Amino acid sequence: MKLIQSFLTNNPCYQANLKRQDTRYTDFQRRGPVGLMLHSVGCAQPSAEVFVRRWNRADYDRACVHAFIDGNTGAVWQTLPWNYRGWHGGGSCNNTHIGVELCEPDCLVYGSGASFTVRDRNRAVAVATRTRNAAVELFAMLCKQYSLDPMQAIVSHREGGKQGIASGHADPEHLWSGLGLDWTMDDFRSMVRDRLHADGADPSPGTQPLYRVQIGAFHNRAYAEAMLAKARKQFPEAYLKKE
């Protein structure tokens, strides 16, 4: 898996995290994600870089996800630190879940809503396969990093809507079914679980050790915040924890 960090530093969501705007952001940064949500972009654009450029603006206050998966290469473009609160699900899942967008083939022609026609099915299926496979690798990595059970922690945007934690969207299942593929989210979760097993990881929650790196400990909060400001210049995922 090729991982490219290209944080949306100009996006208001990133800035809200950087300023630790309220407890929704500080809680997510302190705890990290408890779930992973899979999206697809809903338009015929396979290039993750296009979305990164479009969303990395101070006036783009509509959404902010943690990553895009490029349809041409399968590369993962990470756009938020994993422990930053995103704006991706339109509901309470923003407080709990990492959001990842699958880019879609350029040979789709969207009509109303989530319906589309396909100009070149073979090319479209190749793109969908590439992004799904990369998402499996990414989600396995995140499940291992945060000790998440893929069979419980992973949902699609569509499933999140049905659970009442996200807005009522159809992605990414609309893409797969629209291409005539019999893929399901159960299949996807199983693939992530199998990848964890293949990597020698136990996918059960709470079984993986967590290694923390500490660079300071202070009784004076002002000193702690000064050290945090220095650390965040190179490590934006750094956070302050009171013990």
Secondary structure, 3 states (H helix, E strand, C coil): CCEEECCCCCCHHHHHHHCCCCHHHHHHHHHCCCEEEEEECCCCCCCHHHHHHHHCCCCCCCCECCEEECCCCCCEEECCCCCCCCECCCCHHHHCEEEEEECCCCCEEECCCCCEEECCHHHHHHHHHHHHHHHHHHHHHHHHHHCCCHHHHEEEHHHHHHHCCCCCCCCCHHHHHHCCCCCCHHHHHHHHHHHHHHCCCCCCCCCCCCCCCCCCCCCCHHHHHHHHHHHHCCCCCCCCCCC
